[in-house]
Amino acid sequence: MRVVAGSVRNHQLKAVPGDKTRPTTDKIKESMFNIIGPYFDGGNALDLFAGSGGLGIEALSRGIEETVFVDQAAPAIKIIQENIAKCHLEERAIVKKGEALQTLKQLGASGESYQLIFLDPPYNFHEMDALLIKIEELKMVTTSSIIIVEHEKTYELEDTIGGFKRFKQALYGITSLSFYELGE
């Protein structure tokens, strides 16, 4: 697993030990960023269920100004911090340990909005509707924000969830990527 493009391209990233975390493959990561825009000129990102931090680090490498990484597992937090340090991105990263919905509420209270939100939960997580609705309620996105949901292809998400509309879906083996934005 590596950073695919940008300022820290080809830096190798550590994976979280064990089988509880499923890292996004380089192929899927590259395809994801080709869809949402290969490079960015600032903005903030939120990497919820961050695992090793690969998606948020990729966003930083491609020009996102700051990424908030969230995971509830202590081993994941340790690996995220190591990967951020290895890529020399400490000043542009915030790492938070906590459960997804609870941490969303804390982040939402700050009034911060995000250009990109990565939702890559374990495949047995089936409460994506509730997360998206909470993100909308907390006003954590703008009309230019994109939410990327990585999920098992057998887990069907609706085309419309709350005020979000899916504008693209891509399949890669057992993995599906669903791309959402606020409807107009």
Buried (B, 14 or more C-beta within 10 A) or exposed (E): BBBBBBBBEEBEBBBBEEEEBBBBBBEBBBBBBEBBEEEBEEBBBBBBBBBBBBBBBBBBBBBBBBBBBBBBBEBBBBBBBBBBEBBEBEEBBBBBBBEBEEBBBEBBEEEBBBBBBBBBBEBEBEEBEBBBBBBBEBEBBEEEBBBBBBBBBEBEBEEEBBBBBBEEBBEBEEBBBBBBBBEE
